[in-house]
Amino acid sequence: MTAHHEMILILDFGSQYTQLIARRVREAKVYCEIVPFNADLGQYADKNVRGYILSGGPSSVKDPDAPKLEASFYQTDRPILGICYGMQLIAEIFGGDLVRSENREYGRAYFNVLIEQGLLSGIPHRSPVWMSHGDSIVKLPEGFEIIGSSDSLEAAAIADTGRNLYGLQFHPEVHHTPEGKNILNTFLFDICRLKGDWTTESFIESTVDRVKSQVGKKSVVLGISGGVDSTVTALLLSKAIGKNLHAVFVNNGLLRKNEFEDVVDMLSKLDINLHPVDASDLFLERLSGVSDPEKKRKIIGATFIDVFEQQAEKIGGVQFLAQGTLYPDVIESVSFKGPSVTIKSHHNVGGLKERMSLQLIEPLRELFKDEVRELGRKLGLPDTFIGRHPFPGPGLAVRILGDVTKERCDLLREVDAIYIEELHKNGIYDDIWQAFAVLLPVSAVGVMGDERTYENVVALRAVTSVDGMTADWARIGSDILAHISNRIIRNVRGVNRVTYDISSKPPATIEWE
């Protein structure tokens, strides 16, 4: 992000909704970043930070080890909005009194506007909101006033307009708070005085300028997979440095059926400076006997870097490595000594070697998936390409639970090909965010031709989503699933049982590993 862009900084205290806050801010065409509550904010001193949002979190401010901000943080002229736990922090630091509720308030409540101006301008006198809290404010800090209440909570929204401090006990970022978007927009535009100038066009312009400045006449190696993320990265970098971009497409032995040949053909048509490499034997050798998913990701990430560095040496003069890392990859891979934990390391983020001879360039690191797709459209990619389902960098390795072998990869490739083909045939592929098959580390008894079998079990996964941060399982018709199951069992030797995953994210992740 270039320094001239105005931005909001979201301080994360471990809420499951923090990413939704960022989504709502981005939808308003305002750039924002999520940082751990205990991050060094000095790194943003030269950024155009125009306001702060403090997220919710699972802790109680009454806990002795509750995450807190230094008192000096609040000595700013920038507006601060505290949500749920964030509001309680503001109340406590300025001298308010809070008590633990006997019963945690969770779910739908009704919010009553008491002061119809400032943060709550234009909000209906009474509307539904989503609550999720255990502490309540019983005495306001000096200088604050209650601007909204609920049927069970006197201080559901507070404000000190003189110091530009605001708090909401409910979650404005969730769908269950229909007026939440309007409240957030009031904070962004009326209180923080933002212009909302973060657009796809401005992102392209600033990114091209930044890459030109960073790279100059030097060469860049890009790990490209044929997916939307890496292909959009390639087009963006090509716009900045032309043929000094060298896109390396690696066959790691973990691709889908015919993927290597199909992607080479597709990328060649986009006039990308492509270097196809077959390193399947190397990847499978290093993965031999490894079943732990985190170890798989680390090995795959490190091996990718090894291959890219070897190719860079062949090309000569390469000083940079580019990746199609997205913001959800970064969020899910970052852990800090606070309420949040690492969900899983992404090979783009967690799999990088500590010592790497190439400098890293990640031009999409600030974007969510839907923003990347919009960027692809602006760069001229056809909708048929942009609509391709995401495919993880570690490939089939994180869809094969247990040991990864060529034989197990070949089996899963056949299952997955049938599954995806049937989704296309039934006209529902584009309605699904991501669909894939998973090979489970168990066998099951079956009967085929009056004979007992003891063969592999596969799971089918399909989800609907907007940005990949949350997802719901796709409601595929039972007749379609039955046909897919029959085709797989009849045509893929070694499989006698097919299951369908009906887990949402959260609590599950989209991928199984």
Order of alpha helices (4+ residues) and beta strands (2+ residues): beta-alpha-beta-beta-beta-alpha-beta-beta-beta-beta-beta-alpha-alpha-beta-alpha-beta-alpha-beta-alpha-alpha-beta-alpha-beta-alpha-alpha-alpha-beta-beta-beta-alpha-beta
